[in-house]
Amino acid sequence: MDTISNLIPFGLSATALAEIGIGSVAKVSVILTLALLAELVWRHRTAATRHLILTLGLLSTLFIPIGSALWIAFDPTSLPVVNGVDLVQRAAGSVALGEIAVTPNLALPSWWTLAVVVWLAGVVLLAIRELAGYIRTRTVVRQAHEIDNSDIKALFADCLAVTGIRRPVRLLAHSEQPVPFTCGLFRPVVVLSARELDGNRDHARRVILHELAHVERLDSVANAVAGWVSVLFWFHPLVWLATRRLHIEQERACDDRVVHGGESAAEYAEFLLGYARDLRKRLALLPEGMTFVRARSLRARIHALLDPQRHMRRTGRVAMAVCVTTALAGVLLLSCVRTPTAEKNTDSQAKAAAIPSPDEFIEVDDMPAMVKSVDPEYPQALADSGVSGTVWIRALVDTDGTVAEAHTLNPNKHDAFNTAAIQAAYKNEFTPAQKNGKPIAVWVTYKVTFKMSADGKDEDC
């Protein structure tokens, strides 16, 4: 648990980490629910707009944890946190002058630690799968060859003019690739199968227009966002649903671009159906590539092409600006929403109010007795130098016998001794103080001595 806490960015406490984690899941659920509802409401509108909404929804999920962490870290109503330790300057007279009271982060509960470990395991496995898919795609591209067919080259140039793409796009062919696909963001590549090279010109034109539509729309960016969101939020069903819907809308938007480029919707739908029938085997989608035919989405694509009520135009600039602004506003708004955690309930607040002041006299029937003493770790640098020292610790023994708070009295000039003694103090256990037969929280004071023995080993007491 300590290792996890030390990795927390911005020096956030374990409580803040739990708030960010649980809050991010809730906020991601809100964002993706709204995105999926928008897609459903506008099902008869342009597929490009629905695809943009889903892309922005998935992209927003990446910024929600970052925004929440920044808001909590720099929230002026929160106590300052440095290196995972809350520093609280007490009022004059409460403690000795120059004393710094150190309150540790609330310990991460066991279920939270287990959840983090399981989440990290899932992230690693899916990241490996994502990377393997990328390598597999790049291998196919390296094995592909340049096209010598002058008719296909001329057709490709004509399709480039139709789509308005001005940046360089490589056209390759792979004899063993059953379905054409597109990959690459900065250096886009269209890989054709043997069918396009041997088939008629109209079929090849439809395939090339569809693949170039992916390049024109920068679908590689959307696929990368969806892929890595699925890695980070692999446990969230709405992420997988939104990713699946994004791929479907992506193919529909490219189909619309083909029809917009001069193809008949009915003939293009018939071509897609025939193309799927000719496939001998089902192809698994490569994470970094956009394949021409997906079996699970083909029926929906054909139905959409033949739907007379559906719009097939591209997303306008006004609609795009509205979608982007709405997504940005949603991220900012949700990042500012604080999620209650278990450490912020009424019971914990009442308990905090009952903690006595270090200088407050508490009458008790039985004082705490130490039942578990943990020796502090001798700082290696001071041990190597043969430096000894003494630290006085004042600890608050809670009603369950654990140390709820600890600080030093007249701190040692070597900060490493102070830190080691305080860290060990929180691991000690006591029998709680008793008053009228009930346990109460009281402060105890004891001395920790760091001393090197004659044989060079440290002696802690």
PyMOL commands that set and color helices and strands:
alter all, ss='L'
color gray80, all
select helices_A, chain A and resi 2-6+9-11+14-41+47-73+110-143+150-163+194-198+201-216+219-232+237-260+265-278+295-305+317-335+342-344+346-353+380-384+415-425
alter helices_A, ss='H'
color red, helices_A
select strands_A, chain A and resi 81-82+85-88+101-103+145-146+170-173+181-183+189-192+290-291+369-372+389-397+403-409+429-431+433-435+438-440+442-452+458-460
alter strands_A, ss='S'
color yellow, strands_A
deselect
rebuild
show_as cartoon
